[in-house]
Amino acid sequence: MGDRYGRKPPHSSALDWARALGSVRWTIPPRGRRPIAVDEAAEKVNGREVCAWAAMDVDTRELPAIEATWSRSSMDALLF
């Protein structure tokens, strides 16, 4: 993922945003959805691998869930 010039955003910025948004508690009413696409990416942070998981609504392109884990296993995928 990058902008139109091929540059990637710094990973520390993504982690800063994830930490900042992690403390915010929203009350979102549940609603029925059509298909959800799930993707994961692994990056190194301070020498450790961190896996970022994201779910996207196929119709509206909303991100209903984002999570980061230290491991990359099938159990992490199922729990996400």
Backbone as CSV, one residue per row, in Angstrom:
resi,resn,N_x,N_y,N_z,CA_x,CA_y,CA_z,C_x,C_y,C_z
1,MET,0.852,-1.157,0.000,0.000,0.000,0.000,0.904,1.227,0.000
2,GLY,0.627,2.163,-0.824,1.380,3.397,-0.878,0.603,4.439,-1.639
3,ASP,1.155,5.630,-1.706,0.459,6.673,-2.451,0.800,6.544,-3.934
4,ARG,0.361,7.493,-4.734,0.563,7.377,-6.180,2.021,7.517,-6.593
5,TYR,2.893,7.941,-5.662,4.302,8.063,-5.970,5.097,6.840,-5.502
6,GLY,4.386,5.823,-4.957,5.053,4.611,-4.518,5.627,4.684,-3.118
7,ARG,5.363,5.771,-2.392,5.887,5.905,-1.030,4.953,5.198,-0.056
8,LYS,5.535,4.583,0.961,4.743,3.944,2.003,4.723,4.850,3.234
9,PRO,3.593,4.878,3.962,3.567,5.662,5.193,4.444,4.996,6.248
10,PRO,5.035,5.764,7.148,5.848,5.143,8.194,4.976,4.271,9.098
11,HIS,5.499,3.106,9.475,4.728,2.176,10.289,4.510,2.737,11.690
12,SER,5.439,3.579,12.152,5.252,4.158,13.482,4.017,5.052,13.503
13,SER,3.691,5.704,12.389,2.484,6.526,12.334,1.236,5.674,12.481
14,ALA,1.218,4.521,11.821,0.068,3.626,11.928,-0.088,3.129,13.362
15,LEU,1.024,2.813,14.017,0.949,2.367,15.408,0.489,3.492,16.324
16,ASP,0.955,4.708,16.075,0.504,5.852,16.879,-1.001,6.039,16.752
17,TRP,-1.525,5.943,15.528,-2.973,6.078,15.317,-3.728,4.949,16.002
18,ALA,-3.207,3.727,15.904,-3.876,2.579,16.530,-3.921,2.749,18.045
19,ARG,-2.822,3.218,18.640,-2.813,3.447,20.092,-3.772,4.559,20.481
20,ALA,-3.798,5.625,19.700,-4.675,6.753,20.018,-6.139,6.355,19.910
21,LEU,-6.481,5.601,18.877,-7.876,5.200,18.681,-8.281,4.034,19.576
22,GLY,-7.295,3.318,20.133,-7.602,2.192,21.003,-8.276,2.602,22.291
23,SER,-8.034,3.835,22.746,-8.636,4.291,23.997,-10.025,4.888,23.795
24,VAL,-10.439,5.109,22.563,-11.756,5.681,22.276,-12.794,4.569,22.278
25,ARG,-13.890,4.780,22.994,-14.963,3.783,23.044,-16.187,4.345,22.340
26,TRP,-16.550,3.736,21.215,-17.722,4.152,20.473,-18.851,3.188,20.734
27,THR,-20.057,3.694,20.719,-21.225,2.841,20.781,-21.832,2.811,19.385
28,ILE,-21.668,1.690,18.723,-22.143,1.549,17.352,-23.257,0.508,17.356
29,PRO,-24.442,0.887,16.901,-25.522,-0.103,16.889,-25.229,-1.208,15.870
30,PRO,-25.499,-2.468,16.244,-25.260,-3.561,15.296,-26.231,-3.492,14.122
31,ARG,-25.777,-3.923,12.968,-26.645,-3.970,11.793,-26.220,-5.142,10.923
32,GLY,-27.154,-5.577,10.121,-26.854,-6.676,9.213,-25.894,-6.229,8.128
33,ARG,-24.983,-7.099,7.765,-24.010,-6.771,6.720,-23.969,-7.882,5.687
34,ARG,-23.544,-7.484,4.517,-23.270,-8.471,3.480,-21.835,-8.947,3.677
35,PRO,-21.169,-9.466,2.675,-19.843,-10.056,2.880,-18.811,-9.092,3.471
36,ILE,-17.935,-9.660,4.275,-16.825,-8.938,4.891,-15.529,-9.567,4.378
37,ALA,-14.601,-8.732,3.944,-13.281,-9.207,3.517,-12.300,-8.981,4.667
38,VAL,-11.450,-9.969,4.940,-10.465,-9.877,6.014,-9.082,-9.969,5.399
39,ASP,-8.194,-9.083,5.852,-6.828,-9.072,5.350,-5.883,-8.931,6.533
40,GLU,-4.658,-9.407,6.375,-3.654,-9.231,7.414,-2.319,-8.894,6.773
41,ALA,-1.538,-8.154,7.524,-0.205,-7.780,7.064,0.749,-7.919,8.234
42,ALA,1.948,-8.385,7.982,2.955,-8.557,9.024,4.082,-7.565,8.793
43,GLU,4.453,-6.874,9.852,5.548,-5.911,9.804,6.410,-6.077,11.046
44,LYS,7.652,-5.654,10.959,8.541,-5.712,12.111,8.513,-4.375,12.847
45,VAL,8.354,-4.447,14.166,8.369,-3.264,15.028,9.368,-3.547,16.142
46,ASN,10.425,-2.762,16.203,11.482,-2.958,17.203,12.005,-4.396,17.200
47,GLY,12.132,-4.986,16.035,12.674,-6.327,15.898,11.662,-7.447,16.098
48,ARG,10.431,-7.131,16.474,9.383,-8.145,16.658,8.354,-8.026,15.554
49,GLU,7.819,-9.169,15.144,6.797,-9.165,14.100,5.434,-8.840,14.705
50,VAL,4.747,-7.875,14.106,3.399,-7.504,14.514,2.476,-7.743,13.327
51,CYS,1.355,-8.395,13.581,0.377,-8.657,12.524,-0.804,-7.719,12.689
52,ALA,-1.126,-7.003,11.652,-2.281,-6.106,11.657,-3.401,-6.777,10.877
53,TRP,-4.567,-6.904,11.508,-5.733,-7.534,10.905,-6.769,-6.463,10.637
54,ALA,-7.396,-6.501,9.477,-8.429,-5.528,9.133,-9.583,-6.243,8.440
55,ALA,-10.792,-5.841,8.810,-12.000,-6.351,8.162,-12.637,-5.191,7.408
56,MET,-13.117,-5.447,6.183,-13.709,-4.393,5.378,-15.043,-4.859,4.820
57,ASP,-16.051,-3.995,4.932,-17.358,-4.264,4.330,-17.198,-4.119,2.817
58,VAL,-17.544,-5.161,2.081,-17.328,-5.193,0.642,-18.167,-4.128,-0.080
59,ASP,-19.387,-3.877,0.403,-20.273,-2.928,-0.274,-19.911,-1.474,0.000
60,THR,-19.712,-1.134,1.273,-19.516,0.273,1.647,-18.059,0.655,1.866
61,ARG,-17.175,-0.335,1.893,-15.741,-0.135,2.149,-15.467,0.442,3.540
62,GLU,-16.382,0.213,4.479,-16.156,0.604,5.866,-15.224,-0.408,6.523
63,LEU,-14.513,0.033,7.558,-13.654,-0.852,8.336,-14.311,-1.093,9.696
64,PRO,-15.085,-2.176,9.826,-15.750,-2.424,11.105,-14.810,-2.914,12.200
65,ALA,-13.628,-3.426,11.844,-12.716,-3.946,12.863,-11.271,-3.866,12.394
66,ILE,-10.394,-3.477,13.330,-8.947,-3.462,13.108,-8.316,-3.985,14.388
67,GLU,-7.310,-4.831,14.253,-6.651,-5.389,15.434,-5.189,-5.658,15.107
68,ALA,-4.331,-5.596,16.111,-2.919,-5.938,15.959,-2.580,-7.032,16.966
69,THR,-1.850,-8.052,16.514,-1.451,-9.151,17.395,0.043,-9.401,17.236
70,TRP,0.632,-10.011,18.274,2.050,-10.339,18.217,2.288,-11.653,17.486
71,SER,1.243,-12.461,17.353,1.417,-13.752,16.675,0.588,-13.790,15.404
72,ARG,0.890,-14.765,14.563,0.218,-14.896,13.265,-0.210,-16.352,13.112
73,SER,-1.275,-16.702,13.807,-1.712,-18.093,13.796,-3.161,-18.182,13.326
74,SER,-3.590,-19.413,13.075,-4.979,-19.609,12.666,-5.934,-19.254,13.800
75,MET,-5.492,-19.401,15.066,-6.337,-19.032,16.188,-6.553,-17.511,16.226
76,ASP,-5.520,-16.744,15.918,-5.668,-15.286,15.847,-6.667,-14.916,14.753
77,ALA,-6.580,-15.595,13.620,-7.515,-15.318,12.515,-8.940,-15.653,12.911
78,LEU,-9.148,-16.788,13.584,-10.497,-17.168,14.012,-11.046,-16.207,15.055
79,LEU,-10.216,-15.801,16.002,-10.678,-14.884,17.049,-10.981,-13.506,16.490
80,PHE,-10.244,-13.112,15.456,-10.526,-11.818,14.846,-11.847,-11.876,14.108
